[in-house]
Amino acid sequence: MSSIALLTRPRGRNDSLASRLIEAGLSVYEAPALSIHVLPTPRPLPEPGNLYLFVSRQAVDAYFSVARADWPCEAWAAAVGGATRDALRAHVPDAQILAPSMHAASDSEALLSVIQAQELAPAQAHILRAQRGRDWMAEQLRLRGWHVTCHALYERTAVVMDFSACRVLAQDPQCILLVTSLEALDAIDASLRHHGLRWPDALRAVTLHARMERQLQCQYADKPAGALQVKLSAADDVSLFHAILNASRLSH
């Protein structure tokens, strides 16, 4: 019996990954845990010397949903991870993009190291994100002399996943959960409770950050050792494909 990949990223983000997984012989169930809505808020214009930090691919899409001129020289675009960097490449020259290497963690800590290594003169930094987000990077940049403004370009809204998706997660031992944000993890937990279901006794999951792994571990704190098996992955589809494929080969 083939493994089932439960893909919970927002709608429109799963098509390529789903196709790869099906070609590899896995079953796929798409069940977005969050919906994304672009906000009609002002976008800061890119100016030389300033830093524009995109926290996600959704931030890139939301920022460039408004037509704008060529990206100016010496304006820096920063990406937290590889998927965000790849999305930026459609709008910003490679030489103006700062991002962790493909072998580094896809998180704010790794990106801060890249920014520091560039030895930029502190100026105005714009953090382009959802309505809510982690404030760690803003605090670190301010400590280093940057003037920081956070811009909410989109909002994430929890979706009540349908009963069949929640039943796959709660009851099918072949299920592999892909969850890529803490907000999505909260939404999944709320959906299970909405349908009167609980987290399964054993779970294989793929996620992006140690923070999400720790949150999952809290769900399984009272379970036997080995009940939770988590694969960490970069956010791009190729990395996620290999992580899910590897997780499918694990046994509970």
CORMO-V177014 format. One record per pair of residues at least 24 apart in sequence whose C-alpha atoms are under 10 Angstrom apart, sorted by the first residue. I is the first residue (numbers start at 1). J is the second residue. D is the distance in whole Angstrom. If there is no record, write none. Layout:
i=[I:I]
j=[J:J]
d=[D:D]
This chain:
i=[1:1:1:2:2:2:2:2:2:3:3:3:3:3:3:3:3:3:3:3:3:4:4:4:4:4:4:4:4:4:4:4:4:5:5:5:5:5:5:5:5:5:5:5:5:5:5:5:5:5:6:6:6:6:6:6:6:6:6:6:6:6:6:6:7:7:7:7:7:7:7:7:7:7:8:8:8:8:8:8:8:8:8:8:8:8:8:8:9:9:9:9:9:9:9:9:10:10:10:10:10:10:10:10:10:11:11:13:13:13:14:15:16:16:16:17:17:17:17:17:17:17:18:18:19:20:20:20:20:21:21:21:21:21:24:24:25:26:26:26:26:27:27:28:28:29:29:29:29:29:29:30:30:30:31:31:31:31:31:31:31:31:32:32:32:32:32:32:32:32:32:32:33:33:33:33:33:33:33:33:33:33:33:33:33:33:33:33:33:33:33:34:34:34:34:34:34:34:34:34:34:34:34:34:34:35:35:35:35:35:35:36:36:36:36:36:36:36:37:37:37:37:37:37:37:38:38:38:38:38:38:38:38:38:39:39:39:39:39:39:39:40:40:40:40:41:41:41:41:42:42:42:42:43:43:43:43:43:44:44:44:44:44:45:45:45:45:46:46:46:46:46:46:46:46:46:47:47:47:47:47:47:47:48:48:48:48:48:48:48:49:49:49:49:49:49:49:49:49:49:50:50:50:50:50:50:50:50:50:50:50:50:50:51:51:51:51:51:51:51:51:51:51:51:51:51:51:51:51:51:51:52:52:52:52:52:52:52:52:52:52:52:52:52:52:53:53:53:53:53:53:53:53:53:53:53:53:53:53:53:53:54:54:54:54:54:54:54:54:54:54:54:55:55:55:55:55:55:55:55:55:55:55:55:55:55:56:56:56:56:56:56:56:56:56:56:56:56:57:57:57:57:57:57:57:57:57:57:57:58:58:58:58:58:58:58:58:59:59:59:59:59:59:59:59:59:59:59:60:60:60:60:60:60:60:60:60:60:61:61:61:61:62:62:62:62:62:62:63:63:63:63:63:63:64:64:64:71:72:76:76:76:77:77:78:78:78:78:78:78:78:79:79:79:79:80:80:80:80:80:80:80:80:80:81:81:81:81:81:81:81:81:81:81:82:82:82:82:82:82:83:83:83:83:83:83:84:84:85:86:102:102:102:103:104:105:105:105:105:105:105:106:106:106:106:106:107:107:107:107:107:108:108:108:108:108:108:109:109:109:111:112:112:112:115:116:116:121:121:122:122:123:123:124:124:125:125:126:126:127:127:127:128:128:128:129:129:129:130:130:130:131:131:132:132:133:156:156:157:157:157:158:158:158:158:158:158:158:158:159:159:159:159:159:160:160:160:160:160:160:160:160:161:161:161:161:161:161:161:161:162:162:162:162:163:163:163:163:163:163:164:165:165:166:166:166:166:166:166:166:166:166:167:167:167:167:167:167:167:168:169:169:169:169:169:169:170:170:170:170:170:170:170:171:171:171:171:171:171:172:172:172:173:173:173:173:173:173:173:174:174:174:174:174:175:175:175:175:175:175:175:176:176:176:176:176:176:176:176:176:176:177:177:177:177:177:177:177:177:178:178:178:178:178:178:178:178:178:178:179:179:179:179:179:179:180:180:180:180:180:180:180:180:181:181:181:181:181:182:182:182:182:182:182:182:183:184:185:185:185:186:189:200:200:201:201:201:202:202:202:202:202:202:203:203:203:203:203:203:204:204:204:204:204:204:204:204:204:204:205:205:205:205:205:205:205:205:206:206:206:206:206:206:206:206:206:206:206:207:207:207:207:207:207:207:207:208:208:208:208:208:208:209:209:209:226:226:227:228]
j=[26:27:174:26:27:28:174:175:248:27:28:172:173:174:175:176:244:245:247:248:249:28:29:168:169:172:173:174:175:176:177:244:248:29:30:168:169:174:175:176:177:178:204:205:206:241:244:245:247:248:30:31:32:165:166:168:169:175:176:177:178:179:205:244:31:32:33:165:176:177:178:179:180:206:32:33:34:161:165:177:178:179:180:181:184:185:187:188:33:34:35:178:179:180:181:184:34:35:36:58:156:157:159:180:184:35:36:57:58:237:237:237:237:238:241:236:237:238:239:240:241:244:237:241:241:237:238:241:242:240:241:242:244:245:241:245:245:174:244:245:248:174:175:175:176:164:165:168:175:176:177:161:165:178:159:160:161:162:164:165:166:188:158:159:160:161:162:165:179:184:187:188:156:157:158:159:160:161:162:179:180:181:183:184:185:186:187:188:189:190:191:155:156:157:158:159:160:161:181:183:184:185:186:187:188:155:156:157:158:159:184:62:130:154:155:156:157:158:62:130:153:154:155:156:157:62:63:65:130:152:153:154:155:156:63:130:131:152:153:154:155:66:152:153:154:151:152:153:154:66:151:152:153:126:128:151:152:153:126:127:128:149:151:69:71:72:126:70:71:72:73:74:75:76:77:126:71:72:73:74:75:76:124:72:73:74:75:76:123:124:73:74:75:76:120:121:122:123:124:125:74:75:76:77:120:121:122:123:124:125:126:146:147:75:76:77:78:96:97:98:115:120:122:123:124:125:126:127:146:147:148:76:77:78:79:97:98:124:125:126:127:128:148:149:150:77:78:79:80:97:98:99:111:125:126:127:128:129:137:138:150:78:79:80:81:84:85:88:126:127:128:129:79:80:81:84:85:107:108:127:128:129:130:133:134:137:80:81:82:83:84:85:87:88:128:129:130:235:81:82:83:84:85:86:87:88:129:235:236:84:87:128:129:130:153:154:155:84:87:88:127:128:129:130:151:152:153:154:84:85:86:87:88:90:91:128:129:153:87:88:153:154:128:129:130:152:153:154:128:129:151:152:153:154:88:90:91:96:96:115:120:125:125:126:111:112:114:115:126:127:128:106:107:108:111:105:106:107:108:109:110:111:112:235:105:106:107:108:110:111:208:234:235:236:106:234:235:236:237:239:234:235:236:237:238:239:235:236:236:236:234:236:239:234:234:208:209:210:232:233:234:208:209:233:234:235:137:208:209:210:234:134:135:136:137:138:140:136:137:140:137:137:140:141:141:141:144:145:146:146:147:147:148:148:149:149:150:150:151:151:152:153:152:153:154:153:154:155:154:155:156:155:156:156:183:183:183:184:183:184:187:183:184:185:186:187:188:190:191:184:187:188:190:191:187:188:189:190:191:192:194:195:187:188:189:190:191:192:194:195:191:192:194:195:191:192:194:195:196:197:195:191:192:191:192:193:194:195:196:197:198:199:192:195:196:197:198:199:200:200:197:198:199:200:203:204:197:198:199:200:201:202:203:197:198:199:200:201:202:200:202:203:200:201:202:203:204:251:252:203:204:248:251:252:200:202:203:204:205:247:248:203:204:205:206:229:230:244:245:247:248:203:204:205:206:207:230:244:247:204:205:206:207:208:230:231:240:243:244:205:206:207:208:212:213:206:207:208:209:212:233:234:235:207:208:209:211:212:207:209:211:212:213:215:216:212:212:212:215:216:215:219:227:228:227:228:252:226:227:228:229:251:252:227:228:229:230:251:252:228:229:230:231:244:247:248:250:251:252:229:230:231:232:243:244:247:248:230:231:232:233:240:241:243:244:245:246:247:231:232:233:234:235:240:243:244:232:233:234:235:236:240:233:234:235:251:252:252:252]
d=[9:10:8:6:6:10:7:9:8:6:8:9:8:5:6:7:10:9:9:6:9:5:7:8:9:8:9:6:5:6:8:10:8:6:8:10:10:8:6:5:6:7:10:9:10:10:7:9:10:9:6:7:9:8:10:8:8:7:6:5:6:9:9:10:6:7:9:10:9:7:5:7:9:10:4:5:8:9:10:8:6:6:8:10:7:9:10:9:7:7:9:8:7:7:9:8:6:6:7:10:9:10:10:10:9:7:8:10:10:9:9:10:7:9:10:9:6:8:10:8:6:10:9:9:10:9:9:7:10:10:7:9:8:8:9:8:10:10:10:8:8:10:9:9:10:10:7:9:9:10:10:10:8:10:9:9:6:8:10:6:9:10:9:7:9:7:10:10:10:8:10:9:10:8:6:5:7:6:10:9:10:10:9:5:8:9:6:6:10:10:8:10:6:5:5:5:9:9:10:8:6:10:10:7:9:8:6:5:7:7:10:10:9:7:6:5:7:9:9:9:9:5:5:7:8:6:9:9:9:9:6:4:7:9:10:9:9:7:5:5:7:10:9:7:8:8:7:6:9:10:8:9:8:10:9:8:9:8:8:10:9:10:8:9:9:10:10:9:7:7:10:10:6:8:9:9:8:7:8:8:6:9:9:6:6:5:4:8:10:10:9:6:5:7:8:8:8:7:8:9:8:5:6:9:9:9:8:6:5:6:8:9:10:6:5:6:7:10:10:10:9:9:9:8:6:5:6:8:9:10:9:6:5:6:9:10:10:9:6:5:6:7:10:10:10:6:5:6:8:10:9:10:10:7:6:5:6:8:9:10:9:6:5:7:9:7:9:9:9:6:5:7:6:6:8:7:10:9:8:7:6:6:9:9:10:10:7:8:10:8:5:9:9:10:9:7:9:10:9:9:6:4:8:8:6:8:10:10:10:8:9:10:8:9:9:8:10:8:10:10:9:6:6:7:10:9:7:7:7:9:10:7:6:10:9:8:9:9:8:9:9:10:9:9:10:10:6:7:8:9:10:10:7:9:9:10:8:9:9:10:10:9:10:10:8:10:9:8:10:9:10:9:9:9:7:9:6:5:6:9:8:6:9:10:8:4:7:9:9:8:10:7:7:8:7:7:6:6:10:10:8:6:5:8:10:10:8:8:10:9:8:10:10:9:9:9:8:10:10:9:7:7:7:9:6:7:10:9:7:10:10:9:10:8:6:10:10:9:8:10:9:7:8:8:10:10:9:9:9:5:8:6:9:6:8:6:8:6:7:6:9:10:6:7:9:6:7:9:5:5:7:5:8:9:10:10:8:9:9:9:9:8:7:10:8:5:9:9:9:9:7:8:9:8:7:8:10:8:5:9:8:9:8:7:10:9:6:8:9:9:8:9:10:8:8:8:9:6:9:9:10:10:9:7:6:9:10:8:10:7:9:9:8:9:10:7:9:10:10:10:9:9:7:7:8:10:7:6:5:5:8:9:9:9:9:9:6:9:10:8:10:10:8:9:8:8:9:10:8:9:9:8:9:10:10:10:8:7:9:10:9:7:5:5:7:10:10:7:9:7:7:8:6:5:6:8:9:9:10:9:6:5:6:9:10:10:9:10:8:7:6:5:8:8:10:8:5:6:8:8:10:10:8:8:8:8:9:7:10:10:8:6:10:8:10:10:10:8:8:8:10:9:9:10:7:9:10:8:4:6:8:10:7:6:5:6:8:10:8:6:5:6:8:9:7:8:8:9:8:6:5:6:9:9:8:7:10:6:5:6:7:8:10:7:6:10:10:7:6:5:6:8:9:8:9:10:5:5:6:6:10:9:8:9:10:10:7:7:8]
